[in-house]
Amino acid sequence: MTRRPPHRPLALDASHWRNDGQAKVRYSSRTDALVAADERSKESGTQLGVYQCAFCSGWHMGRRSGRSGRADD
């Protein structure tokens, strides 16, 4: 039997969740998120940005959008 990822309510802010349905890693400060994003960017070659989450008030990282420099994911 294949397990499905847990259902998440549609009302939650999508910027708090990864594409696989899991919650993103929450960083308690912008500095912590920037350090993690820089390390991950160097490993993956993908530019990552950080943003403060409206859902949990923590900081998350995501791919940079071409529009504003704000993280897209």
C-alpha positions in Angstrom: 0.0 0.0 0.0 1.4 3.4 -1.0 1.2 6.1 1.6 0.0 9.5 0.4 1.4 12.7 1.8 -0.8 14.2 4.5 -3.5 16.5 3.2 -2.9 20.2 4.0 -5.8 22.6 4.2 -6.0 25.0 1.3 -6.4 28.0 3.6 -2.8 27.9 4.8 -0.2 30.2 3.2 1.3 28.3 0.3 4.7 29.9 0.9 5.1 27.8 4.1 5.0 24.5 2.2 7.3 22.7 -0.1 6.1 21.2 -3.4 6.0 17.7 -1.7 3.5 18.9 0.9 5.9 19.1 3.8 6.4 22.3 5.8 9.5 24.2 4.9 12.4 24.5 7.4 11.8 27.4 9.7 14.7 29.6 10.6 14.3 31.8 13.7 16.2 34.8 12.2 16.9 36.3 8.8 20.6 35.8 9.4 20.2 32.1 10.0 18.1 31.7 6.9 20.6 33.7 4.8 23.5 31.5 5.9 21.6 28.4 5.1 20.5 29.8 1.7 24.0 30.7 0.8 25.3 27.2 1.7 22.5 25.5 -0.3 23.0 27.9 -3.3 26.7 26.9 -3.4 25.9 23.2 -3.3 23.1 23.3 -5.8 24.1 26.1 -8.1 20.6 27.6 -7.8 20.2 31.1 -6.4 18.0 31.0 -3.2 16.5 33.9 -1.4 14.9 34.2 2.0 11.6 35.7 3.2 9.6 36.0 6.4 6.6 33.7 6.4 3.2 35.2 7.1 2.0 31.9 8.4 4.6 31.1 11.1 6.5 34.4 11.3 9.8 32.4 10.8 12.1 32.7 7.9 12.2 30.3 4.9 14.3 30.1 1.8 13.2 29.5 -1.8 14.2 30.0 -5.4 14.7 33.6 -6.3 12.1 35.1 -8.6 13.2 37.2 -11.5 10.7 39.9 -10.6 11.7 41.3 -7.2 14.5 39.3 -5.7 12.0 37.8 -3.2 12.1 34.1 -2.8 9.6 32.4 -5.1 9.1 29.1 -3.3 
